[in-house]
C-alpha cells in the first residue's frame, strides 16, 4: 500500500480589508474568526495521516494571535495578490514540500467540515487529481432562495456545470443551467439540476504553482471567478458532492452584516465550535 499523501491545509489570513480591517482578528460570538477557522481545519482533518495546518499571513498581529492559539504560522509577503498566491508562498516555506495544498480561507469560519474531509479523501483515493473542489446539489427550495438573493446581490452564489464523472465544465455567477419544463421536474424530485459551488480548493502542488504563475484569464476577469483560470488553462477540476442542510450554505465573512448574520445563525442553530474544539 502506498503512503498517504502529504497534505498541507493553508489558511491565508490577510490583515488588510477595505470593509473589515483586521478581519481575521474580529470576534464572532466571542471567538476570533481565525481561531474558528483553525479549529475547523484541525477538527476536519483529525482522522487523516500526514496533514498539517498552517496560517499564512502578512501581519505581525495575526502572527502573534496564531501563536497564542497554538497554530503554526508562516509570514508571507504583503505583495501576494490572492489567497492562492499566499497559500503557495507559505507552502514553499514549509520544511517538507506538500503533495497537495488545501486552501482554506481565513474568513470562512462556517465551511462545512465534510467539504474539507471529502477533498482530503479524494486526494487519498486518486493522487493524480489536479484540483478538487466541493459542490452542493440544490433542492428546489434552496434554488428559490438563491434566485431571490440574486435579485439584490446578483454576484452572490456561484453555480457549476458538471460532467457525468463530476468534473467541472464551467462555473458562473449566473444560475446554470437554464431549466426547461421546470414545473414538471419539480414533481419528480426534491432536487433541482443546479449545483452550487462551495468556495474551497485542494490543489496538487505543481498545479497551484502553474496557476499562480499564469496571468488572469478573460472569463475569470469577466465573472470574477479564479477557478475559471484553471479551466481556461486546461487544468482539470474534480468536484465532490457535499450534502448540506437546507438553507445552511454560508459564504465568507465580508462585512459587519455578515458577522451579525453569523451570530444570529449561532443563536438559532448552536455554535459549531462546541463540536470542533473546547475553549
C-alpha angles and dihedrals in degrees: 000000000000120000118263113263119260106249127188119199103206119193111200107208114181121186097206116084126152094216101029114025112200090016098166089058096050116108129238111195090342098311124098118247092239092051089053093050093047091050090048092052093047093047095047095047101039096103096053130081127234097024126134130186120215135172116223115202144154095210132085094212091056090046090052091050091049089054090049091056092044095249122147110245136191124195114228134184122281086228094072102121099201142016088256091056090049093048091052093046090053094046090053089059095052118109092239123037108240122229090217135021122208109200108210110180116230091227096056104082094153098056109142107256090218089063090059092045093050092052090051092047092049091056091045090053096045119016089185093071109119098200131359125195134167128245132183126217105230121227114225088256092054090046088055089051091051092049090050092049091052091059089073102020106031094177095055117106126023124224129204136211114213139193119234086264089056096249113146116253097176146342127211144172085226116082107260135228109032106229124226117192092018095158091059094043090055090061093054103051141010088226126078123217089249123107120199118210119236104213101236128112140194116194134191100240096241089051093052088051090052091047095050092047092054127087122247108276127231099253092040088058094046097048098031090232119134093198091068088068087062093053092043088055093050094252112151118234116200114201128208121205114235122194110224126181113258113278093006102109104123123190125203125293110261105151144023086258089060090052091049090049091049092051090051089051090052090051090051102040104019130252116295088208088076088069097038104048141342118241 
